[in-house]
Amino acid sequence: MNLERLPGLLILLAACGPGELAFEGEVEAPPAAIAETSAELKVPREERADTVDVGSWNVEWFGDPLNGPADEAKQQANVARVLAQLDLDLVGLVEVVSEEAFAALMAKLPGHRGLLVTDPRVTGGAQYYSAREQKVALVYRQRFTVDSARVVLTEAAWSFAGRPPLEVKLSFSENGKPRTLVVLVAHFKAMANLDGYQRRVTAAAALKQHLDAQYPRSWVLVVGDLNDDIDQSTYRGSPSPFGPLVADPGYRFTTDALSAAHTSTTVNFSSTIDHHLVTSQLAQRFVAGSARVLRVDGYVPGYGTNTTDHYPVLTRYDLR
């Protein structure tokens, strides 16, 4: 049995951790009244003119009729409404399955473009991602220009559960100044078991080696579903697979406050497994206190069953 393909499997990562949900710290609280239909949802707009506003979101088997939420139309409508109303500058998505569903999503996001890993512009994307496989993608505001896009760390593809990261180099202008930003969208191996843990350890080491070698003095942002926490692993309290990155002053998880507050990024468990990692150069531009989890379940009735089992994670940066 291929456990990697079972619906909703990622939520099992925290099964060995505390059983209580911990929605504290920097969490966007749900409103007092929940809209009766998804058509009425009003998610707060997050885009600010003076910052680059970033999100990451696992959209659970998006566009796959055999896995994830049963009502495909409702899931796709909810995801589109949430992204449109958040209106972020950059969003890394994981678990996008259908190219057609992704294209339909982008048609509902005016002012934004999308880059799915199987897009012809992505070097190596079609080689490593099949039609029915969970894919990574980047949604970006039209003011960004894609200078290059490729799949990286292919030598560690097995450790990434067959999902090597998407790396995109973007150029843009901020306050009249030319800027360059490298964004990696990553989806690490699931499961709070020994195999999953060991693969995450290997994949994290490969990621660090890549960043050390390729981007020692650049603005680099890594977003996605790490399927583990950065303070302590979900596997039997083992050391975090990302410990070497946490300990290296050349990097910072700008979502570290979420882990410190034991803030859940999923519907069913308490672990913080969706994170944003930046190089020290970009960390200097991080807007303090901006890391948070958006509790979309307060806006979308039945969110955990009809939309996805993860919440969006947000950070922002002042790149002026």
N, C-alpha and C positions, 0 to 999 in steps of 0.2 A: 504494500500500500504506500502511495506517495503522500506522506503526511503534509508535505509543503503545499499541496494543492487543496487541502480541506478548507471549506469556508469558515471565516471567522477564527482561524487558528492562531493568529497573532495575539489574541487576547490571553492565550494560555501561558504566555511568557512569564506572567507574574504569579503563576499558580503556587510557586514555592515561597512567595513573599507574603507580607501581611495581608490579611483578608479584608481589611477595612479600606474604604475609599478615603483618600486624604485630599480634599479640595480646599487647600488653604494656601496662603501666600499670595502670589501674584496671579490670581485666577479671575477671569471675567465672570462675574456672578450672573446667573440667569435672571431675567426680569420676573416681577411678581406674577404677571399674567402671561400665560402661554397662548399663542395664537391657535385658533381652532383648526386651521388648515395651513399647509405649507405655503399656499399662495399668499398668505398674510404675513409671513415671517419678515421681520425687520431687523436684520443684523446691523450693528453699528458700523459706520464707515470708518476704516482705519487709516486711509491714506492721508499723509500730511505733506504739504508742499515743500517743507524745508528738510525732509528726511527721506531716506530710502527705506521703505516699509516692507518687511519680509515675512513670509509665512511658509509653513510646511504642513502637509496634510496627507494622511493615508486615507484614500477614498474607497477602500475595501472592494476589490474585484469590480472596479468600475467598468460597466459595459459587458459584463459576463453574465449571461442568463442562467448559467448553471451553478454559480457560486455567489456568495454575498447576498445583499438584499434581494428579495424575490420580485419586487415591483421595480423593474428597470427604469420605467418612465419617471416614477416618483423620485428614485435616487438621483437620476441625472438632472431632473428639474431642481431638486433641493441643492445639489452641489453647485449648479450654475447660479442659483439665486444667492447662495452664501458668498461665492467668489465675486459676483457682480457687486454686491452690497459692501463687502469688505474693501474692494477696489485697491488691493495692495499693488506695490510696484513689482514684486517678485514673489512667486509661489512655487515651491517644489512639491510635486505630486508623486505619490507612489501607489502602486496597485491599480494603475490604469491598464485595462486589458484590451478594449476595443479601439482600434484606430478611428472607426466611424463615430463612436460615442465621443471620443476626444475632439474630433472635428466639429461635431454638433455642439459640444460645450463651448469651444472657442467662438463659434458663431453667435453665442449669447453673451460674449464678453467684449463689447465694443471698447476700443482703445487699447486692447491687449492682443498679443500674439502668443502662440503656443509652439513648443518644440517637444514632440514625443520622441523617445529614444530611437524609434524605428523610422523617423523622418529621414529622407534621402540626404539631408544636410548633415546628419550625424555620422561621422566616420565610424564604421564598425557596428553600428546599431542593429541593423537587420541581421547581421551575422550572429549576434549573441542573444537576440530576443525573438521569439516565435510569435505567431499570430495570437495564440490563446494564452500567452504567458503574462504574468503581472509585469508591468513596465513602469519606468520612471519618466517624468516629464517636467518641463519648466514652463510656467506661464509668466509672461513679462510684459510690462507696459511698452507701448510702441516707441517711446523715446529711447529705448535701448536697441543697439544694433548687435547682432550676433556676428562676431568676427570669426569664430570657429566653434565647432562642436564635435565631440568624439566620445566614444566609450573608453574608459581607462581602467587600469588594474585588471585587465583581462586574464593575466596570469594567475590571478586570485579569484577567478569567476566562480569556481566551486565553493570557495569559502564564503562568497557572497550569495550562495544558494542559486547560482546561475544568473545573478542580476548585477553585473559590474556597473559601477556608477557612471552617470552621464556628467560630462564636464563641458561647460559652456563658457567661453570668453566673451564678455560683453563690453562694448564701449558706449559712452553716453556723456552728456554734459550736465554738470551740476553747478548752479550759480555762475554759469558762463565759463566754467573750467572743464577741460576734457578729462574724463575719468575712465579707468579700466577696472573691471571686476571679474574675477573668476568664480563661477558658481558650480558646485558639484551637488548632484542630487543622488542620494544613496539609500539603499534599502538592504539592511543587513539580514543575515539568517535568523529565522524565528526559532522558537522552542526553548523553554527553560530546562534543557537536559544537557548532558555532557557533550554530545555531538554539536548541538547548536552553540553552546558556550565556546568550545574549542574553535569552531569556524569563525565566530565573531572575534576571538582573540587574534587569529591569523589575519582576518580581513582588516581589523583595526591597525595591526602592525604594518600591513601593506599600504594602507592609506597614509599613515604617518611617513613611511619611507618615501612615498610619492610626493607628498607635500614638501618634505624636507629638501628633496632633490630638485623639484621643479619650481617651487615658489617660496624661496627663502625670504624675499622682501616684497611680497605682493599682497594686494587685498584679495583674500580668498575666503569664500563662504561655503561651508558644507552643511546641507540641510537634509532632513529625511527621517525615516523610521529606523532607528539604530537597534531596535528590538532588545535593548538592554539599557541599564542606567549607568551613570558616570561616577557615582560614589561607591556603589556596591552592586555586584551582579545580581540579577534575578535568579541565577542558578545557585541555590544553596548558600547564598551569602558570600560567594567567591569574590575575589578582587575583580573590579570592573575590567572588562576587556579594553576599555579606553583609558586605563590608568596612565600609560606612558604619555598620552596626549594631554591628560589633565595635569601631569607633573611637569611638562615641558613649558617654560615661560614663553616659548614662541607661539603658543596657541592658547585659546580660551573657549570654553563652552559658554556662550552667552546665555544659555538656558540653565546655568549652574544654580541660580536661585530657585528654580522650580524643583530641582532634585533636593536641595537643602530643605525645602518646605514639604517634601514628599508629595508633590502635586501630581495628580494623575493626568496622563495624556490620553487615556482610553476610557471607554464607557464602563467597563466591568472590573477593572483592577486598579491598584493604587500606584503602580510603578511609573516613573517618568522615563519613557522609552523613546520619545520623539525629541530630537535635539537639534541645536544649531551650533556649529563649531566654526571659529574664525581664526585667522592668523593674528599675531600680536599687532601687526600694522593696522588691521581692520578693527581689532578690539579697542584701539584708541578712539575710534569713531562710534563705538557702541553707545547708544543713549541709555544711561543707567536707569534701571527700573522698568525698562520696556518689555522685558521677557514675560510672557504670560500665555495662558491657555484660554482659548475662547470656548466657553461652555455653550456650544450651539444647541445642545439638548434643551436649553431654556427657550429657544426660539422655534425649534422644529419638533412638533409632537411625534413621538415614536422614533426619534432620531437614531437611536442605537440599532433599530431593526430595519428602518427604511432608508437610511442614508449611509452611515458608516460607523465602525466601532472605535474610531479615533477622533480626537478633537484637533482643530487647527492650533498650531503653536506659532507665536508671533514674536518678532524682535524688530528693532529699528536702529538705523545708523545715520549719523550726520556726516555726509561726504562732501560738504561744501569746502 
